[in-house]
Amino acid sequence: MSRSLLRALLSCFTLLSLLAGGPAAAAERLSERWDEKRAAALLERAAQHLAAGGEAALADFSRQGEFVDRDLYVYALAPDGRFLASGGSSAALIGQNVSGRTDSAGKAFFREILDTAARDGAGRVEYRWLNPAENREEPKVTLFRKVGDYIVAVGFYTPRASAAQAREMLARASGALAQDRAAALDAFQAVGGAFIQDDLYVFVVAADDGRFLAHGASPALVGRDARELRDPRGKPIISDMLNIARSKGEGQLEYAWRNPLTGKVESKTTFFRMVEGMLVGVGYYTR
């Protein structure tokens, strides 16, 4: 097989992978890939600069210039956890030892960066951090690399949950519902609980009468006939889900719905399944 043919086949495979789940899901994945590509490129420039300039190069990361790319910036750590430089809002941490600092969920992500860099030389970490542009804490991914005696890093926000995260929450919700229905229905609507995270939440509909048993974003819907709901385009979303779930046991549906974080109507894909006579669903929003 020629190299040109192999490249063409790989390109087709990549395109098919991106389009899986519909055009909205594809757009979301492309956007996330672009954010990570920008972060990786900025990290590469920073690593090369530090390797060439040594300790004196650290000061350049705290200036507005080539190491700031719109919403992305470089920051640097010492192996003992001292915060050395930043071109963004985390500049307030310069001079502090952040090795024991945690995010809002209690994750010691700086410790993970330090340990992974010492062991592997590079890596990535996911955590929650204040997004100054939105003035709220959002999921963030940071790419990092050890260069000499220092660690350089670049992070990017991922405020919208992914398809994988929606599927994972649906699996947890289905298991909880099968184990203890009453406790699970309460847990699905507990603010700050395990089933309301960023723009992810669980909803449950009784298959026999179509009424909401739980709704993590709008508890006031409980008791209402979910089959009456239409998206802004008039699509009977719950009725469509029930029809699919009754015939196949599970499925997914793309439609338009209000994002509880942004307050805007956005494209949404929901994964759902039947669990002991109940329709359980979790969806994610796309940009």
Backbone torsions as a table, in degrees:
resi	resn	phi	psi	omega
1	MET	NA	130.6	-179.0
2	SER	-71.9	158.7	179.5
3	ARG	-65.2	-37.8	-179.9
4	SER	-63.8	-40.4	178.5
5	LEU	-67.4	-39.7	178.7
6	LEU	-62.8	-42.4	178.6
7	ARG	-63.4	-39.2	179.7
8	ALA	-64.2	-42.3	178.7
9	LEU	-64.4	-41.2	178.9
10	LEU	-64.7	-38.6	178.7
11	SER	-63.9	-42.4	178.0
12	CYS	-63.3	-41.8	179.3
13	PHE	-63.1	-42.2	179.0
14	THR	-62.6	-43.3	179.9
15	LEU	-63.3	-43.1	178.6
16	LEU	-63.0	-38.3	178.7
17	SER	-63.8	-41.2	-178.7
18	LEU	-68.7	-34.5	-177.3
19	LEU	-80.4	-11.8	-179.8
20	ALA	-58.3	130.8	179.1
21	GLY	96.1	-1.3	176.6
22	GLY	104.8	168.1	-175.8
23	PRO	-63.8	-36.7	179.6
24	ALA	-65.8	-43.7	178.4
25	ALA	-64.0	-38.0	179.1
26	ALA	-64.0	-42.0	179.4
27	ALA	-62.0	-40.1	179.1
28	GLU	-63.7	-45.1	-178.8
29	ARG	-66.3	-38.8	177.9
30	LEU	-62.7	-41.9	179.6
31	SER	-63.8	-44.9	179.5
32	GLU	-64.5	-38.5	177.8
33	ARG	-64.0	-37.9	179.6
34	TRP	-66.2	-43.0	177.5
35	ASP	-59.3	-44.7	-179.4
36	GLU	-69.0	-35.7	178.4
37	LYS	-63.5	-42.5	177.8
38	ARG	-63.5	-42.5	-179.9
39	ALA	-63.7	-41.8	179.9
40	ALA	-64.9	-39.1	179.9
41	ALA	-66.7	-41.8	178.9
42	LEU	-66.0	-40.3	177.8
43	LEU	-62.7	-40.5	179.1
44	GLU	-61.7	-43.5	178.5
45	ARG	-63.0	-42.0	-179.3
46	ALA	-65.2	-41.8	-179.3
47	ALA	-64.1	-42.5	178.7
48	GLN	-64.8	-40.6	179.4
49	HIS	-63.6	-43.1	-179.4
50	LEU	-68.6	-39.7	179.1
51	ALA	-63.0	-35.9	-178.3
52	ALA	-80.9	-36.3	-173.4
53	GLY	-101.6	-13.6	-179.5
54	GLY	66.0	-153.4	-174.9
55	GLU	-55.5	-36.4	-177.9
56	ALA	-62.4	-23.8	-178.4
57	ALA	-74.3	-17.9	-177.1
58	LEU	-59.1	-36.6	-177.6
59	ALA	-61.8	-28.1	-178.5
60	ASP	-67.3	-23.2	-179.5
61	PHE	-74.8	-15.3	-180.0
62	SER	-97.7	8.1	179.0
63	ARG	-108.5	151.7	174.1
64	GLN	-76.8	120.7	-177.6
65	GLY	174.2	-134.4	-173.5
66	GLU	-69.5	-13.2	-178.8
67	PHE	-105.3	21.5	170.9
68	VAL	-129.0	122.7	179.6
69	ASP	-120.9	90.6	-176.7
70	ARG	53.4	-108.7	-177.3
71	ASP	-86.4	-1.7	-179.0
72	LEU	-103.0	146.6	177.3
73	TYR	-151.0	163.3	179.9
74	VAL	-98.2	142.6	167.4
75	TYR	-134.4	162.1	-174.1
76	ALA	-135.4	146.2	-179.4
77	LEU	-128.7	152.5	169.0
78	ALA	-90.9	155.8	-178.5
79	PRO	-58.0	-23.4	179.6
80	ASP	-87.6	1.8	176.5
81	GLY	101.2	0.2	178.1
82	ARG	-71.3	132.8	179.2
83	PHE	-84.9	119.6	-168.1
84	LEU	-104.6	-32.9	-175.3
85	ALA	-161.8	155.3	176.2
86	SER	-165.2	139.5	176.2
87	GLY	-99.5	10.3	-178.1
88	GLY	-130.7	-156.5	-175.7
89	SER	-64.4	-22.8	179.6
90	SER	-74.7	3.1	176.6
91	ALA	-58.7	-23.7	178.4
92	ALA	-63.9	-16.6	-179.0
93	LEU	-88.5	-8.3	-176.6
94	ILE	-57.0	130.0	-179.5
95	GLY	96.2	-15.8	-179.9
96	GLN	-90.1	154.8	171.0
97	ASN	-93.5	115.1	-172.9
98	VAL	-104.6	10.4	-174.9
99	SER	-59.3	-28.7	-179.7
100	GLY	-101.0	3.1	-177.9
101	ARG	-73.3	141.8	-179.9
102	THR	-122.4	163.9	174.2
103	ASP	-86.4	-173.8	-174.9
104	SER	-66.2	-19.5	179.2
105	ALA	-94.0	3.5	178.6
106	GLY	87.3	10.3	-178.8
107	LYS	-82.7	126.3	178.8
108	ALA	-84.3	72.5	-171.2
109	PHE	-71.7	-32.7	175.8
110	PHE	-64.3	-39.9	177.4
111	ARG	-61.6	-38.2	178.4
112	GLU	-65.2	-40.6	177.4
113	ILE	-61.0	-47.7	-177.9
114	LEU	-62.2	-46.2	-177.4
115	ASP	-68.3	-42.2	-178.8
116	THR	-67.7	-40.7	178.7
117	ALA	-63.3	-40.0	179.2
118	ALA	-66.8	-36.0	-176.9
119	ARG	-84.4	-46.1	-171.5
120	ASP	-110.3	-15.4	-179.1
121	GLY	88.4	-19.2	-179.6
122	ALA	-166.1	166.8	178.1
123	GLY	170.8	-164.4	178.1
124	ARG	-145.5	152.3	-179.4
125	VAL	-140.7	143.9	177.5
126	GLU	-112.9	136.9	-178.0
127	TYR	-161.6	-171.4	178.1
128	ARG	-118.5	139.0	-176.4
129	TRP	-151.0	153.1	-179.0
130	LEU	-67.0	123.3	173.8
131	ASN	-93.3	107.3	-176.2
132	PRO	-62.6	-27.5	-179.8
133	ALA	-68.6	-33.5	-178.7
134	GLU	-103.4	-11.1	-177.9
135	ASN	56.6	42.1	175.2
136	ARG	-155.4	158.6	178.5
137	GLU	-77.8	135.4	-177.8
138	GLU	-138.6	160.5	175.6
139	PRO	-62.3	141.6	-179.6
140	LYS	-139.6	145.5	175.4
141	VAL	-117.0	131.2	176.6
142	THR	-120.1	130.9	172.9
143	LEU	-97.9	139.5	-177.1
144	PHE	-145.0	161.9	-178.4
145	ARG	-152.2	142.3	176.0
146	LYS	-88.4	127.0	178.5
147	VAL	-128.0	107.1	-176.6
148	GLY	62.4	-122.9	-178.8
149	ASP	-94.7	10.1	-174.0
150	TYR	-130.1	166.7	177.4
151	ILE	-123.9	125.8	176.2
152	VAL	-108.8	148.5	-174.7
153	ALA	-148.5	152.9	174.9
154	VAL	-140.1	129.9	-179.5
155	GLY	-118.7	157.5	175.9
156	PHE	-141.2	146.3	-178.2
157	TYR	-83.4	144.4	175.7
158	THR	-129.5	69.1	-172.3
159	PRO	-62.9	-24.6	178.6
160	ARG	-96.2	132.5	-179.2
161	ALA	-64.8	158.4	-178.6
162	SER	-95.0	169.0	175.7
163	ALA	-60.4	-39.8	-179.3
164	ALA	-62.9	-40.4	179.6
165	GLN	-67.0	-37.4	177.9
166	ALA	-65.1	-43.1	178.6
167	ARG	-63.7	-39.2	-179.2
168	GLU	-65.4	-42.0	179.1
169	MET	-66.7	-38.0	177.8
170	LEU	-61.9	-40.6	179.1
171	ALA	-64.2	-42.9	179.1
172	ARG	-65.8	-41.6	-179.0
173	ALA	-65.6	-41.0	179.2
174	SER	-63.0	-41.7	178.5
175	GLY	-65.4	-42.1	179.6
176	ALA	-65.2	-39.4	-179.2
177	LEU	-66.9	-39.3	179.5
178	ALA	-69.0	-29.8	-177.3
179	GLN	-80.4	-44.2	-177.8
180	ASP	-153.7	96.2	-173.7
181	ARG	-57.6	-51.6	-175.7
182	ALA	-61.9	-46.2	-179.1
183	ALA	-64.5	-39.0	-178.6
184	ALA	-66.5	-43.7	-179.6
185	LEU	-60.9	-37.6	175.8
186	ASP	-67.0	-43.0	-177.3
187	ALA	-64.3	-32.4	-177.6
188	PHE	-66.0	-20.2	-177.9
189	GLN	-113.1	10.4	-179.4
190	ALA	-81.4	112.3	179.7
191	VAL	-62.7	130.3	-178.2
192	GLY	83.7	3.4	-178.9
193	GLY	-86.0	-170.1	-174.6
194	ALA	-78.2	-9.0	-175.3
195	PHE	-115.7	12.6	171.0
196	ILE	-131.3	106.0	-175.3
197	GLN	-140.7	114.8	-177.4
198	ASP	55.0	-121.5	-179.2
199	ASP	-97.5	12.4	177.3
200	LEU	-95.8	138.4	174.0
201	TYR	-158.8	165.9	-178.0
202	VAL	-107.2	142.2	167.4
203	PHE	-129.4	149.9	-178.2
204	VAL	-133.2	134.5	-179.3
205	VAL	-127.7	133.6	175.7
206	ALA	-71.1	126.8	-175.7
207	ALA	-69.4	-27.6	-175.5
208	ASP	-74.9	-44.2	-178.1
209	ASP	-115.3	-0.9	175.2
210	GLY	73.2	15.7	-177.7
211	ARG	-93.6	145.4	178.1
212	PHE	-66.3	130.5	173.2
213	LEU	-100.5	-23.4	177.4
214	ALA	-161.5	149.5	175.8
215	HIS	-154.1	110.8	-174.4
216	GLY	-65.1	-29.3	-178.4
217	ALA	-92.3	-30.7	-177.8
218	SER	-137.7	78.9	-179.3
219	PRO	-56.7	-23.1	-179.6
220	ALA	-64.7	-16.2	179.1
221	LEU	-76.3	-15.3	-178.3
222	VAL	-58.6	128.2	-177.9
223	GLY	96.8	-16.6	-179.1
224	ARG	-82.5	149.3	177.0
225	ASP	-71.8	108.5	-176.2
226	ALA	-67.2	-21.1	-179.0
227	ARG	-68.3	-14.5	177.9
228	GLU	-78.5	-18.2	-175.2
229	LEU	-69.9	138.3	175.1
230	ARG	-131.0	146.4	173.8
231	ASP	-80.5	174.9	-176.1
232	PRO	-58.7	-17.3	178.6
233	ARG	-94.3	2.7	178.9
234	GLY	88.6	10.8	-177.7
235	LYS	-77.4	125.9	179.6
236	PRO	-79.2	80.4	-166.4
237	ILE	-62.3	-46.7	-177.4
238	ILE	-70.4	-38.8	177.2
239	SER	-60.7	-41.9	178.7
240	ASP	-63.8	-42.0	179.1
241	MET	-63.6	-43.3	-179.8
242	LEU	-62.3	-41.5	179.8
243	ASN	-63.2	-42.5	179.8
244	ILE	-67.9	-45.6	-177.2
245	ALA	-65.3	-35.4	179.5
246	ARG	-67.0	-32.9	-177.9
247	SER	-91.0	-32.1	-174.7
248	LYS	-116.2	-12.9	-178.8
249	GLY	89.5	-27.5	179.0
250	GLU	-163.1	170.9	178.5
251	GLY	175.0	-165.4	176.8
252	GLN	-147.6	153.7	-176.1
253	LEU	-144.2	136.9	177.7
254	GLU	-106.4	134.8	-177.8
255	TYR	-161.4	-173.7	178.2
256	ALA	-109.3	136.9	-178.6
257	TRP	-156.2	158.3	-179.2
258	ARG	-74.4	128.3	175.8
259	ASN	-83.3	120.2	-177.0
260	PRO	-65.1	-19.5	178.8
261	LEU	-83.1	-45.3	-176.2
262	THR	-92.0	-19.6	-177.1
263	GLY	75.2	7.3	-177.5
264	LYS	-107.9	153.9	173.5
265	VAL	-78.7	123.4	-176.9
266	GLU	-133.0	166.0	174.4
267	SER	-69.8	140.2	-178.1
268	LYS	-140.3	141.7	173.0
269	THR	-119.2	125.0	-178.6
270	THR	-113.5	133.2	172.4
271	PHE	-97.3	139.2	-176.4
272	PHE	-147.7	163.0	177.4
273	ARG	-158.3	163.0	174.9
274	MET	-89.9	131.7	176.6
275	VAL	-133.2	105.0	176.5
276	GLU	50.1	52.3	176.6
277	GLY	78.5	13.4	178.8
278	MET	-126.8	140.3	173.7
279	LEU	-88.1	121.3	179.3
280	VAL	-115.2	131.1	-177.8
281	GLY	-137.9	149.2	172.5
282	VAL	-142.3	128.9	-179.0
283	GLY	-124.2	163.9	176.3
284	TYR	-127.4	149.1	-178.2
285	TYR	-97.8	150.1	179.0
286	THR	-112.6	158.7	-178.0
287	ARG	-66.8	NA	NA
